[in-house]
Amino acid sequence: MADLAPRCLRVLTEAQLEQLADVLVDCVEGGASVSFMAPLTQERALEFWREVAVGVAAGERALLVVEDEQGICGTVQLMLSQPENQPHRADLAKMLVHRRTRRRGLAAELVRAAERTAREHGKTLLVLDAVTGGDGARLYERMGWVRVGSIPGYALFPHGGSCSTTYYYRELGAD
Ligand SMILES: CC(C)(COP(=O)(O)OP(=O)(O)OC[C@H]1O[C@@H](n2cnc3c(N)ncnc32)[C@H](O)[C@@H]1OP(=O)(O)O)[C@@H](O)C(=O)NCCC(=O)NCCS
């Protein structure tokens, strides 16, 4: 069981931006295919999170984090802003847990918290993609997300080599 509860951040401090950048750099170093190639500099990672912060402040995305004694150690985002004919949908993205706190159930807690947050925003359908057969894909399948299908050769791993991605969705009913 995770001993750390996720919370939603609306305004990010410099310290929080640095901690989020640390988490992203650690995940990329660890081989996660999450948009960036290795080596990812702290500066580039910070640039990414500053853009995220703008979207969070604008209410276009929700940012959830979990923290340990060293600061933010896990995060996930909900892309709330969608085309006008899909107001009921959000995308789940950038699920990242620092290697120092993996395998303690934090990602599972983040998924549950993101699903609660999505409901609070009136969302009834969530969509995401994950590296086929990866740690993330296993997590979502364990948590009841429905596998749609895979696209071969979709992206690169940060240290090279291509990976396929698998799409998932989850309907948020009354459960
Ligand atoms: C994917 C990722 C977010 C999972 O984070 P996590 O916090 O380790 O996830 P959880 O702890 O909820 O689950 C991971 C494993 O630990 C196990 N676990 C959970 N709590 C546990 C506990 N208390 N004791 C032992 N094992 C535990 C889970 O059953 C799961 O096992 P599995 O890998 O055999 O399926 C993390 O590996 C990560 O950040 N990877 C890099 C980025 C990435 O790939 N993100 C996904 C993008 S889609």
The ligand as an SDF file (V2000), in Angstrom:
LIG
                    3D

 48 50  0  0  0  0  0  0  0  0999 V2000
    5.1770    2.8870  -14.7730 C   0  0  0  0  0  0  0  0  0  0  0  0
    5.4530    3.5280  -13.4340 C   0  0  0  0  0  0  0  0  0  0  0  0
    4.7540    4.8820  -13.3840 C   0  0  0  0  0  0  0  0  0  0  0  0
    4.9450    2.6480  -12.3050 C   0  0  0  0  0  0  0  0  0  0  0  0
    5.1790    3.3170  -11.0630 O   0  0  0  0  0  0  0  0  0  0  0  0
    5.1360    2.5630   -9.6330 P   0  0  0  0  0  0  0  0  0  0  0  0
    4.8400    3.6020   -8.6090 O   0  0  0  0  0  0  0  0  0  0  0  0
    6.3290    1.7420   -9.4650 O   0  0  0  0  0  0  0  0  0  0  0  0
    3.8480    1.6490   -9.8520 O   0  0  0  0  0  0  0  0  0  0  0  0
    3.1540    0.7230   -8.7510 P   0  0  0  0  0  0  0  0  0  0  0  0
    3.9910    0.6850   -7.5260 O   0  0  0  0  0  0  0  0  0  0  0  0
    1.7400    1.1330   -8.6320 O   0  0  0  0  0  0  0  0  0  0  0  0
    3.1980   -0.6890   -9.4970 O   0  0  0  0  0  0  0  0  0  0  0  0
    4.4470   -1.1900   -9.9570 C   0  0  0  0  0  0  0  0  0  0  0  0
    4.6470   -2.6350   -9.4910 C   0  0  0  0  0  0  0  0  0  0  0  0
    4.8790   -2.6740   -8.0790 O   0  0  0  0  0  0  0  0  0  0  0  0
    3.9720   -3.5870   -7.4710 C   0  0  0  0  0  0  0  0  0  0  0  0
    3.6670   -3.0980   -6.1310 N   0  0  0  0  0  0  0  0  0  0  0  0
    2.7940   -2.1200   -5.7940 C   0  0  0  0  0  0  0  0  0  0  0  0
    2.8150   -1.9250   -4.4480 N   0  0  0  0  0  0  0  0  0  0  0  0
    3.7380   -2.7770   -3.9740 C   0  0  0  0  0  0  0  0  0  0  0  0
    4.2250   -3.0480   -2.6640 C   0  0  0  0  0  0  0  0  0  0  0  0
    3.7520   -2.3930   -1.6070 N   0  0  0  0  0  0  0  0  0  0  0  0
    5.1810   -3.9810   -2.5310 N   0  0  0  0  0  0  0  0  0  0  0  0
    5.6640   -4.6470   -3.5950 C   0  0  0  0  0  0  0  0  0  0  0  0
    5.2560   -4.4420   -4.8630 N   0  0  0  0  0  0  0  0  0  0  0  0
    4.2990   -3.5130   -5.0410 C   0  0  0  0  0  0  0  0  0  0  0  0
    2.7770   -3.5990   -8.4090 C   0  0  0  0  0  0  0  0  0  0  0  0
    2.0030   -4.7660   -8.2600 O   0  0  0  0  0  0  0  0  0  0  0  0
    3.4560   -3.5390   -9.7650 C   0  0  0  0  0  0  0  0  0  0  0  0
    3.9490   -4.8310  -10.0830 O   0  0  0  0  0  0  0  0  0  0  0  0
    4.2680   -5.2780  -11.6070 P   0  0  0  0  0  0  0  0  0  0  0  0
    5.3150   -4.3670  -12.1490 O   0  0  0  0  0  0  0  0  0  0  0  0
    4.7620   -6.6510  -11.4490 O   0  0  0  0  0  0  0  0  0  0  0  0
    3.0000   -5.1620  -12.3820 O   0  0  0  0  0  0  0  0  0  0  0  0
    7.0000    3.7200  -13.2260 C   0  0  0  0  0  0  0  0  0  0  0  0
    7.6220    2.4830  -13.4610 O   0  0  0  0  0  0  0  0  0  0  0  0
    7.6150    4.7860  -14.0920 C   0  0  0  0  0  0  0  0  0  0  0  0
    7.5640    5.9660  -13.7870 O   0  0  0  0  0  0  0  0  0  0  0  0
    8.2040    4.3730  -15.2150 N   0  0  0  0  0  0  0  0  0  0  0  0
    8.8770    5.3220  -16.0970 C   0  0  0  0  0  0  0  0  0  0  0  0
    7.8940    6.2340  -16.7810 C   0  0  0  0  0  0  0  0  0  0  0  0
    6.8480    5.4670  -17.5270 C   0  0  0  0  0  0  0  0  0  0  0  0
    7.1350    4.5090  -18.2310 O   0  0  0  0  0  0  0  0  0  0  0  0
    5.6070    5.9200  -17.3740 N   0  0  0  0  0  0  0  0  0  0  0  0
    4.4780    5.2840  -17.9950 C   0  0  0  0  0  0  0  0  0  0  0  0
    4.0770    6.0920  -19.1310 C   0  0  0  0  0  0  0  0  0  0  0  0
    2.6130    5.3530  -19.8300 S   0  0  0  0  0  0  0  0  0  0  0  0
  1  2  1  0
  2  3  1  0
  2  4  1  0
  2 36  1  0
  4  5  1  0
  5  6  1  0
  6  7  2  0
  6  8  1  0
  6  9  1  0
  9 10  1  0
 10 11  2  0
 10 12  1  0
 10 13  1  0
 13 14  1  0
 14 15  1  0
 15 16  1  0
 15 30  1  0
 16 17  1  0
 17 18  1  0
 17 28  1  0
 18 19  1  0
 18 27  1  0
 19 20  2  0
 20 21  1  0
 21 22  1  0
 21 27  2  0
 22 23  1  0
 22 24  2  0
 24 25  1  0
 25 26  2  0
 26 27  1  0
 28 29  1  0
 28 30  1  0
 30 31  1  0
 31 32  1  0
 32 33  2  0
 32 34  1  0
 32 35  1  0
 36 37  1  0
 36 38  1  0
 38 39  2  0
 38 40  1  0
 40 41  1  0
 41 42  1  0
 42 43  1  0
 43 44  2  0
 43 45  1  0
 45 46  1  0
 46 47  1  0
 47 48  1  0
M  END
$$$$
